[in-house]
Amino acid sequence: MSVFDLHKIDKLFFGYEELSAVLGISLASARVTASRYARAGLLLRLKRNCYIRRDSWRHLDREQKFAIAAILQTPSYISLLTALDYYQVTTQVQQDFIESVAQQRTKSVTIESTVFMFSKLQPDLYFDFSKVKDFFIASPEKALFDALYLSSMGKYRLDFSSIDYTKFDRTTLEKLAVLFPEKTVRLYRRLYDKS
């Protein structure tokens, strides 16, 4: 058994089963080995039975981190400023801060210097996202409405003046507006009328 055998795992993140197969050890031994390798700094623990090699982490691109966000809290999808930045509709740029919305709970997970923030949405507002590669992401219009909704509820802050409203489909925005509370719609109208 060698630490170099970890490079034989062809997945971005993996669990005890892959570690057991590559190292030729039992699942129980794989659990102990994963914990020991994490303490030694060779692996990073993402969550229970989910690890990534530290050297892989250092070379992740933004979309790979989005895929990690998807496994940190399931179900969830990339939204808010992270999605708006991804679609290039804002002048604000986030470094090492990835925002998602989720159904279960609001929580924050920090891995190395990257913060994964999950904001809870009501189940009836959890829609209008699609799968891109290995992650789910809101449409540009839904990402805006998620931000408007959470802002109108006092749970989120965003510099709305940094957004280029001409890049959104107005028909889609109007369809979304009827699905959100009046407080959110008032904020949307106020901001959109200024743009």
C-alpha positions as CSV (number, residue, x, y, z in Angstrom):
1,M,0.0,0.0,0.0
2,S,1.5,3.3,-1.1
3,V,0.2,6.9,-0.9
4,F,1.0,7.1,-4.7
5,D,-1.8,4.6,-5.3
6,L,-4.2,7.5,-4.5
7,H,-3.5,8.8,-8.0
8,K,-5.0,5.6,-9.5
9,I,-8.4,6.8,-8.4
10,D,-9.9,8.4,-11.6
11,K,-12.7,10.4,-9.8
12,L,-12.5,14.0,-8.6
13,F,-13.9,13.0,-5.2
14,F,-14.2,9.5,-3.8
15,G,-15.2,7.4,-0.8
16,Y,-14.1,4.4,1.2
17,E,-15.1,2.0,-1.6
18,E,-12.7,3.5,-4.2
19,L,-9.9,3.8,-1.5
20,S,-10.5,0.2,-0.6
21,A,-10.3,-1.0,-4.2
22,V,-7.2,1.0,-5.1
23,L,-5.2,0.2,-1.9
24,G,-6.4,-3.4,-1.7
25,I,-7.7,-3.0,1.8
26,S,-11.0,-3.7,3.6
27,L,-13.6,-1.0,3.9
28,A,-12.9,-0.7,7.7
29,S,-9.2,-0.2,6.9
30,A,-10.1,2.4,4.2
31,R,-12.1,4.4,6.7
32,V,-9.1,4.5,9.1
33,T,-6.7,5.3,6.2
34,A,-8.9,8.1,4.8
35,S,-8.9,9.7,8.3
36,R,-5.2,9.3,8.7
37,Y,-4.4,10.7,5.2
38,A,-6.7,13.6,5.9
39,R,-4.9,14.4,9.2
40,A,-1.6,14.1,7.3
41,G,-2.8,16.6,4.7
42,L,-2.9,14.2,1.7
43,L,-6.7,14.2,1.5
44,L,-9.4,16.8,2.2
45,R,-12.6,15.6,3.8
46,L,-15.6,17.1,1.9
47,K,-18.2,15.3,4.0
48,R,-18.7,11.9,5.5
49,N,-17.3,9.2,3.1
50,C,-16.3,11.8,0.5
51,Y,-12.7,12.9,0.0
52,I,-10.5,14.7,-2.6
53,R,-6.8,14.6,-3.0
54,R,-5.3,17.9,-1.7
55,D,-3.1,18.2,-4.8
56,S,-6.3,17.9,-6.9
57,W,-8.1,20.6,-4.9
58,R,-5.4,23.1,-5.6
59,H,-6.1,22.8,-9.4
60,L,-9.8,22.8,-9.4
61,D,-11.6,25.2,-11.8
62,R,-14.8,27.0,-10.9
63,E,-17.1,24.4,-12.5
64,Q,-15.4,21.6,-10.5
65,K,-16.1,23.5,-7.3
66,F,-19.7,23.9,-8.4
67,A,-19.8,20.1,-8.7
68,I,-18.5,19.8,-5.1
69,A,-21.1,22.3,-3.9
70,A,-23.7,19.9,-5.4
71,I,-22.5,17.0,-3.2
72,L,-22.0,19.1,0.0
73,Q,-25.8,19.7,0.2
74,T,-28.2,17.7,-1.8
75,P,-30.5,18.9,-3.3
76,S,-29.1,22.3,-4.2
77,Y,-28.3,24.4,-7.2
78,I,-25.8,27.3,-7.9
79,S,-27.6,30.6,-7.8
80,L,-27.5,34.2,-6.5
81,L,-24.4,36.2,-7.2
82,T,-22.4,33.1,-8.1
83,A,-24.7,32.3,-11.0
84,L,-25.0,36.0,-12.0
85,D,-21.2,36.1,-12.2
86,Y,-21.2,32.8,-14.2
87,Y,-23.6,34.3,-16.7
88,Q,-21.6,37.6,-16.8
89,V,-24.5,39.8,-15.9
90,T,-22.8,41.5,-13.0
91,T,-19.6,43.5,-12.5
92,Q,-19.2,41.9,-9.1
93,V,-16.7,39.0,-9.0
94,Q,-16.5,36.4,-6.3
95,Q,-13.3,34.8,-5.3
96,D,-13.5,31.6,-3.3
97,F,-17.2,32.1,-2.4
98,I,-19.8,29.8,-4.0
99,E,-23.5,30.4,-3.4
100,S,-26.2,27.9,-3.8
101,V,-29.8,27.6,-2.8
102,A,-31.2,24.5,-1.1
103,Q,-34.4,23.1,0.3
104,Q,-33.2,21.8,3.6
105,R,-31.3,24.4,5.5
106,T,-29.1,27.5,5.4
107,K,-25.5,26.5,6.1
108,S,-21.9,27.4,5.3
109,V,-19.1,24.9,4.6
110,T,-15.5,26.1,4.4
111,I,-12.9,23.9,2.6
112,E,-9.4,25.3,2.6
113,S,-10.1,29.0,1.8
114,T,-13.3,28.4,-0.2
115,V,-16.6,29.1,1.4
116,F,-19.7,27.2,0.1
117,M,-22.8,29.1,1.2
118,F,-26.3,27.4,1.0
119,S,-29.4,29.5,1.5
120,K,-32.7,27.9,2.1
121,L,-35.6,28.5,-0.2
122,Q,-39.2,27.5,0.3
123,P,-40.0,24.3,-1.6
124,D,-42.5,26.1,-3.9
125,L,-39.7,28.5,-5.0
126,Y,-37.2,25.6,-5.8
127,F,-37.4,25.4,-9.6
128,D,-36.0,26.8,-12.9
129,F,-32.5,25.3,-12.8
130,S,-30.8,22.8,-15.1
131,K,-27.9,20.5,-15.1
132,V,-24.6,21.7,-16.7
133,K,-21.8,19.2,-16.7
134,D,-21.8,17.9,-13.1
135,F,-23.8,20.6,-11.3
136,F,-27.2,22.3,-11.3
137,I,-27.5,26.0,-11.9
138,A,-30.3,28.5,-11.9
139,S,-31.3,30.3,-15.1
140,P,-30.0,33.9,-15.1
141,E,-33.5,35.2,-14.4
142,K,-34.1,32.7,-11.6
143,A,-30.7,33.6,-10.0
144,L,-31.8,37.2,-10.0
145,F,-35.2,36.3,-8.5
146,D,-33.6,34.1,-5.8
147,A,-31.4,37.1,-4.9
148,L,-34.4,39.5,-4.9
149,Y,-36.5,37.1,-2.8
150,L,-33.8,36.6,-0.1
151,S,-33.0,40.3,-0.1
152,S,-36.7,41.2,0.3
153,M,-36.9,38.9,3.3
154,G,-33.8,40.5,4.8
155,K,-31.7,37.3,4.4
156,Y,-29.3,38.4,1.6
157,R,-27.4,41.5,0.5
158,L,-26.4,42.2,-3.1
159,D,-25.3,45.4,-4.9
160,F,-28.2,45.4,-7.4
161,S,-26.6,48.4,-9.1
162,S,-23.8,46.1,-10.4
163,I,-26.3,44.1,-12.5
164,D,-26.8,44.6,-16.2
165,Y,-30.6,44.2,-16.5
166,T,-30.5,44.4,-20.3
167,K,-29.0,40.9,-20.4
168,F,-32.1,39.2,-18.9
169,D,-35.1,38.0,-20.9
170,R,-37.9,40.4,-19.7
171,T,-40.7,37.9,-20.6
172,T,-39.1,35.3,-18.4
173,L,-38.7,37.8,-15.6
174,E,-42.4,38.7,-15.8
175,K,-43.4,35.0,-15.7
176,L,-41.3,34.5,-12.6
177,A,-42.7,37.6,-10.9
178,V,-46.1,36.0,-10.5
179,L,-44.6,33.1,-8.6
180,F,-42.9,35.2,-5.9
181,P,-44.3,37.1,-2.9
182,E,-45.5,40.7,-3.4
183,K,-42.6,42.0,-1.3
184,T,-40.2,40.5,-3.8
185,V,-42.1,41.7,-6.8
186,R,-42.1,45.3,-5.5
187,L,-38.3,45.1,-5.1
188,Y,-38.0,43.7,-8.6
189,R,-40.2,46.5,-10.1
190,R,-38.3,49.2,-8.2
191,L,-34.9,48.0,-9.4
192,Y,-36.0,47.2,-13.0
193,D,-37.6,50.6,-13.4
194,K,-34.3,52.3,-12.4
195,S,-32.3,50.3,-15.0
